[in-house]
Amino acid sequence: MTLDIQNFTHDGRGVARVDGKAIFVSGALKGERVVAKLTAKHRQYDEAETVEVLQASPDRVTPGCAHFGVCGGCALQHLAPAAQIAAKQQTLIENLARIGDVEPKRVLDPLQGEPWGYRRRGRLSVRHVEKKGRVLVGFRETNGKYVADLSRCPVVLPVVGERLGAIAELLASMDAVREIPQVEFACGDALTALVFRHLQPLSEGDLGKLTAFAQRENVAVMLQPKGPDSVHALWPAQVELYFDIPRFDLRLDFDALDFIQVNAAINARMIDHALSLLDVQPDESVLDLFCGLGNFTLPLARQAKSVVGVEGDHALVARAKRNAERNGITNAEFFMADLAENQRDAPWAKRHYDRILLDPARAGADKLIEWFPFKQVKRVVYVSCHPASLARDAGMLVRDHGYKLKAAGVMDMFPHTAHVESIAVFER
């Protein structure tokens, strides 16, 4: 069918209407006329994929990866980077209005960086295809059922992205080729670690091949026979991963499966951005909620009188404490707490704080906002990886706690994907 694309969804699909019914069209951009093939019918909407572009958007560009459209790792490579960030900004503003019933006084200029070779953390799926006699290593296809047949990945740091073929060849040569479902990667400033998940014990031959690969490619190889706690080094014997935050003279250690922001360049700029917006004074106390391994807490400690970081993951809290010690920081404390539960009586929650930084997971911070005593807090900066949960929580802060949404904007943490990273500032 021939369709006129009237809008663009948050997940990177065009929207057309036929007899009033919405059709979500993959591979189509707003303002285009396309020939599309129907792929699924639903009661409220249908789905289709672009077969031919009859009238192209001026924002359409040639995708930078040969696997785009099949691999599900990216959704927006056919859209110019400037248009990508504009669409994400629009998604944020629309979510704030529709879900939170709030509007920022000011829209912040977006943070943008290099759109290629930025990803330093991720999980690659592995599939041994008997019929092809090959091993596939990559992200899932757009349908989620299969592993994309990738030779390289231009959005991943080249130390991993250019080695997908080599990793696949390594796995194909191993006895345990059918027992390795995934390989996770974590790139520090000085070393990259590959974590091989294996469902059965590895043979001496396989261990030798993995060790030789690590030595040849100058990467660390780690093994995960069971859950996350089972991860251990194969070669070298000690794996030290870290990233620097030069402006604050900080070095943060992390483990291979720890959560870290995937885009190092944007992370550094995001820290500067968040601290500038929070505007901490030297005599003030700050609370950093969902603090992880201290990504914001430790830079804050360089500016504030005192900082308290709270996180629900025991291992990350331990890492944050060690990072504070390593960097000679004595005015930061860390506590473990489930922030989805009422922590009103916890000693850290009873203290006075002048400013708060929030950086929750996708689910947001609504449970915390329900119970936390915000009356004393002058300013809140909220870093979000999901605009809908930010919008809901923004409505709560404005409606229930007497704040104004001073400013909001997006940060392009994941170029070429539909992921929207954003930041918002609330002031009493």
C-alpha positions, -999 to 999 in steps of 0.1 A, spaced: 0 0 0 11 36 -5 11 56 27 17 92 37 37 93 69 22 119 92 41 114 124 70 96 141 69 74 171 93 73 201 106 39 189 116 53 154 86 42 132 65 64 109 28 68 116 2 67 88 -36 65 90 -59 45 67 -96 50 74 -87 65 108 -67 35 119 -30 40 128 -3 21 109 32 20 124 57 18 96 93 7 102 118 25 80 96 55 73 101 91 84 77 119 90 66 137 58 75 108 35 54 89 10 63 52 10 52 19 -4 48 -4 27 39 -40 33 16 -50 61 33 -72 87 8 -74 115 -29 -65 122 -43 -55 156 -76 -42 168 -64 -7 175 -35 -4 150 -16 -22 123 21 -26 116 40 -24 83 75 -21 69 88 2 42 93 -14 8 101 17 -12 104 54 -5 85 74 -31 91 108 -16 120 111 9 122 134 39 150 160 37 163 145 70 168 110 55 204 99 53 221 67 42 226 44 72 262 40 83 259 3 89 251 -25 63 231 -43 90 207 -15 97 170 -26 93 178 -62 103 198 -57 135 177 -44 164 206 -25 180 197 8 162 164 23 150 173 57 137 204 54 114 183 66 84 176 99 102 202 127 103 218 131 138 204 166 142 169 154 134 173 124 158 180 147 187 152 170 177 128 141 177 140 130 211 135 165 225 100 165 211 93 131 227 105 145 261 84 177 259 53 158 247 56 132 275 60 160 301 28 176 289 7 145 283 17 124 313 29 149 339 8 179 328 39 201 332 59 223 309 95 234 315 101 271 317 131 266 295 142 239 271 179 231 276 202 228 246 208 191 239 241 174 247 255 157 216 287 139 209 303 116 183 275 94 169 297 64 160 320 42 180 307 54 213 293 23 231 316 9 258 292 -15 276 268 -41 262 257 -77 258 262 -96 225 241 -127 218 257 -159 204 240 -184 181 255 -215 165 237 -221 133 241 -257 124 228 -253 88 252 -226 80 280 -242 100 287 -207 115 285 -188 147 266 -155 148 277 -129 173 258 -96 176 226 -79 188 192 -94 183 174 -88 151 145 -63 151 120 -91 155 139 -103 186 138 -139 176 172 -143 160 208 -131 164 217 -106 137 245 -118 114 270 -90 121 306 -87 108 312 -55 127 292 -29 147 301 8 141 283 21 172 303 0 196 339 11 205 362 -3 177 381 -25 202 349 -46 203 329 -35 173 357 -43 148 363 -77 164 329 -94 161 341 -116 133 372 -126 153 350 -134 183 327 -155 161 357 -174 146 370 -181 181 337 -194 193 333 -216 162 366 -233 170 356 -242 205 342 -275 219 316 -255 239 303 -235 209 267 -246 217 271 -238 254 280 -201 251 248 -180 247 263 -145 252 294 -124 255 292 -92 275 318 -64 269 329 -36 292 355 -11 280 375 8 306 400 36 297 429 12 297 415 -23 292 385 -40 276 369 -71 292 349 -98 274 328 -120 297 319 -153 282 288 -169 297 291 -207 295 264 -233 305 289 -262 309 324 -264 323 350 -255 296 376 -280 283 413 -273 287 415 -268 250 388 -242 251 405 -224 280 437 -224 260 420 -209 230 403 -182 251 437 -173 267 455 -172 234 427 -149 220 430 -126 250 468 -123 246 467 -119 209 440 -93 209 452 -75 240 418 -78 258 408 -94 291 388 -126 290 365 -134 319 342 -164 325 307 -166 339 297 -202 346 265 -193 366 251 -160 379 267 -126 380 286 -134 412 304 -163 394 323 -140 370 361 -144 373 392 -136 353 408 -161 329 435 -138 315 450 -117 329 447 -130 364 437 -96 377 413 -74 356 413 -38 366 387 -17 348 383 20 354 374 53 338 387 88 346 367 120 351 396 144 345 378 176 354 373 164 390 406 145 392 387 112 397 393 76 388 363 52 392 369 15 393 341 -8 381 336 -45 376 328 -60 342 291 -65 348 285 -32 367 262 -6 354 281 23 339 269 49 314 276 35 280 288 67 264 320 79 281 321 113 263 285 121 270 288 108 306 316 133 313 296 162 298 265 150 316 282 152 350 293 188 342 258 196 330 241 181 361 264 197 386 260 231 369 222 228 370 223 217 406 244 247 415 258 233 447 274 258 471 305 249 492 285 250 525 257 228 513 248 191 518 237 170 488 218 137 485 225 115 455 198 89 451 203 58 429 240 67 431 255 35 416 293 34 419 295 71 426 293 86 390 277 118 403 284 114 441 322 118 439 322 148 416 296 164 439 320 157 469 345 180 452 320 209 454 298 203 484 303 204 521 290 168 523 274 142 500 253 111 508 249 85 481 222 58 484 219 28 461 200 -5 462 228 -28 449 251 -40 476 281 -45 452 278 -10 438 277 6 473 308 -13 482 325 -1 449 314 35 456 330 34 491 362 20 476 362 47 449 358 74 475 388 60 495 409 56 463 403 93 454 410 106 489 374 117 494 363 120 531 331 140 528 310 113 510 290 86 527 272 57 510 242 36 522 224 6 507 186 9 507 157 -2 485 144 32 474 112 16 462 104 10 499 96 37 525 129 46 540 116 76 560 130 63 593 165 55 579 192 77 595 203 91 562 167 101 553 163 122 584 193 145 577 190 179 562 198 183 525 200 214 504 199 198 470 191 163 456 202 145 425 181 116 412 193 91 386 169 62 387 164 32 364 137 31 338 110 26 364 116 60 377 114 73 413 76 76 420 77 53 451 105 74 466 88 107 457 57 95 476 75 93 510 106 115 509 104 148 528 112 173 500 102 204 519 137 213 530 153 208 495 159 239 474 166 222 441 163 188 425 181 176 394 166 145 378 186 124 353 163 100 334 167 72 309 129 70 303 109 101 294 75 86 305 86 79 340 103 113 343 71 129 331 51 110 357 75 119 385 78 155 374 40 158 378 43 145 413 71 169 423 52 199 409 17 188 421 25 172 455 57 189 466 55 225 455 83 226 429 84 243 395 99 226 365 126 252 357 142 234 327 145 201 308 164 188 279 178 157 263 213 142 262 222 119 233 236 90 253 226 65 226 229 80 191 210 61 163 187 44 189 153 54 201 166 56 237 159 91 252 182 102 280 171 135 296 176 159 325 152 181 344 157 208 370 131 215 398 132 244 421 111 251 452 
